[in-house]
Amino acid sequence: MGRQPITLDDHQRSEVETLAALLNQEQIADYFGIARNTFRAICERDPEVLEHYKRGKAKAIAHVAHGLLQKARAGCTTSSIFYLKTQAGWQETSGIEHSGETSVTHKGQATDALAKLLDQIAERKQRIGVEAPDSTT
């Protein structure tokens, strides 16, 4: 006979919502003294627990976002920039300007050196009796 699945009572479900504002799922599992996989299984089995977890996370995010927006409205440049980057798609761009010459004079030399190395490898393989793999298969 299998072990009874672990469930959370109503009080623990409410606690999940409060804890989710501060902790991730692994930490909540540790708080309840259960395995992390067990907490994930509870969330899958009991939609109410998952709902409490998501609501707790959303409330915390909303609270922090509200504070950030208040600071941005009060003139905090850093808060304004962060808000616009995360919510309005702002990006910092940087351009790289190269003022030197852009010729590729050594390309032929590199190709020649590579061909020479490949020839040397083929010679060594032939000397020690290693056959090249059949390229048709």
C-alpha positions as CSV (number, residue, x, y, z in Angstrom):
1,M,0.0,0.0,0.0
2,G,1.4,3.4,-1.0
3,R,2.0,6.3,1.3
4,Q,-0.7,9.0,1.6
5,P,0.2,12.1,-0.3
6,I,1.1,15.1,1.8
7,T,-1.5,17.9,1.7
8,L,-1.6,21.4,3.2
9,D,-4.4,22.5,5.4
10,D,-6.2,25.8,5.0
11,H,-3.9,27.7,7.4
12,Q,-0.8,26.4,5.5
13,R,-2.4,27.4,2.2
14,S,-2.8,30.9,3.5
15,E,0.8,30.8,4.7
16,V,2.0,29.9,1.2
17,E,0.6,33.2,-0.1
18,T,2.4,35.2,2.6
19,L,5.6,33.3,2.2
20,A,5.6,33.5,-1.6
21,A,6.2,37.3,-1.3
22,L,9.5,36.5,0.2
23,L,10.6,33.0,-0.7
24,N,10.8,30.7,-3.8
25,Q,9.2,27.3,-3.9
26,E,12.3,25.5,-2.7
27,Q,12.5,27.8,0.4
28,I,8.8,27.3,1.1
29,A,9.2,23.6,1.0
30,D,12.1,23.9,3.5
31,Y,9.9,26.1,5.7
32,F,7.2,23.4,5.8
33,G,9.8,20.7,6.3
34,I,9.0,18.8,3.1
35,A,11.0,17.9,0.1
36,R,11.1,20.4,-2.7
37,N,9.7,17.9,-5.2
38,T,6.9,17.2,-2.7
39,F,5.9,20.9,-2.6
40,R,5.9,21.0,-6.4
41,A,3.7,17.9,-6.5
42,I,1.3,19.5,-4.0
43,C,1.1,22.6,-6.3
44,E,0.3,20.3,-9.3
45,R,-2.2,18.3,-7.3
46,D,-3.9,21.2,-5.5
47,P,-4.6,24.2,-7.7
48,E,-5.6,26.2,-4.7
49,V,-2.0,26.0,-3.3
50,L,-0.6,27.0,-6.6
51,E,-3.1,29.9,-6.8
52,H,-2.0,31.1,-3.3
53,Y,1.7,30.9,-4.4
54,K,1.1,32.9,-7.6
55,R,-1.1,35.5,-5.8
56,G,1.6,36.0,-3.1
57,K,4.3,36.5,-5.8
58,A,2.1,38.9,-7.8
59,K,1.2,40.9,-4.7
60,A,4.9,41.3,-3.8
61,I,5.8,42.3,-7.3
62,A,3.0,44.8,-7.4
63,H,4.1,46.3,-4.1
64,V,7.7,46.7,-5.2
65,A,6.6,48.1,-8.6
66,H,4.4,50.6,-6.9
67,G,7.3,51.8,-4.7
68,L,9.5,52.0,-7.8
69,L,6.9,54.0,-9.7
70,Q,6.5,56.4,-6.8
71,K,10.3,57.0,-6.7
72,A,10.3,57.5,-10.5
73,R,7.5,60.0,-10.3
74,A,9.3,61.8,-7.5
75,G,12.2,62.4,-9.8
76,C,14.6,59.5,-9.1
77,T,16.4,59.1,-12.4
78,T,17.7,55.6,-11.6
79,S,14.2,54.4,-10.8
80,S,12.8,56.0,-14.0
81,I,15.5,54.4,-16.1
82,F,15.0,51.0,-14.5
83,Y,11.2,51.2,-14.9
84,L,11.5,52.2,-18.6
85,K,14.0,49.5,-19.3
86,T,11.8,46.7,-17.7
87,Q,8.4,48.0,-18.7
88,A,8.8,50.1,-21.8
89,G,11.5,48.1,-23.6
90,W,14.2,50.7,-23.3
91,Q,17.7,49.5,-24.1
92,E,21.1,50.9,-23.7
93,T,23.0,50.8,-27.0
94,S,26.7,51.2,-27.5
95,G,28.4,51.7,-30.8
96,I,31.9,50.5,-31.5
97,E,34.0,52.5,-33.9
98,H,37.1,51.1,-35.5
99,S,39.5,53.6,-36.9
100,G,42.2,51.2,-38.1
101,E,42.7,49.4,-41.4
102,T,40.4,46.6,-42.1
103,S,42.2,44.5,-44.7
104,V,42.6,40.8,-44.7
105,T,46.1,40.3,-45.9
106,H,46.9,37.1,-43.9
107,K,44.0,35.1,-45.1
108,G,46.0,33.4,-47.8
109,Q,48.8,32.6,-45.3
110,A,46.4,31.1,-42.9
111,T,44.8,28.9,-45.6
112,D,48.3,27.8,-46.7
113,A,49.3,27.0,-43.2
114,L,46.1,25.0,-42.6
115,A,46.6,23.0,-45.8
116,K,50.2,22.2,-44.8
117,L,49.0,21.0,-41.4
118,L,46.3,18.8,-43.0
119,D,48.9,17.3,-45.3
120,Q,51.2,16.6,-42.4
121,I,48.4,14.9,-40.5
122,A,47.5,12.8,-43.5
123,E,51.2,11.7,-43.9
124,R,51.4,10.7,-40.2
125,K,48.2,8.7,-40.4
126,Q,49.5,6.9,-43.5
127,R,52.8,6.1,-41.8
128,I,51.1,4.6,-38.7
129,G,48.5,2.7,-40.8
130,V,45.4,4.7,-39.9
131,E,42.9,4.7,-42.7
132,A,40.7,7.7,-43.3
133,P,37.0,7.0,-42.7
134,D,34.9,6.4,-45.8
135,S,33.1,9.7,-46.5
136,T,30.3,8.0,-48.5
137,T,28.7,6.5,-45.4
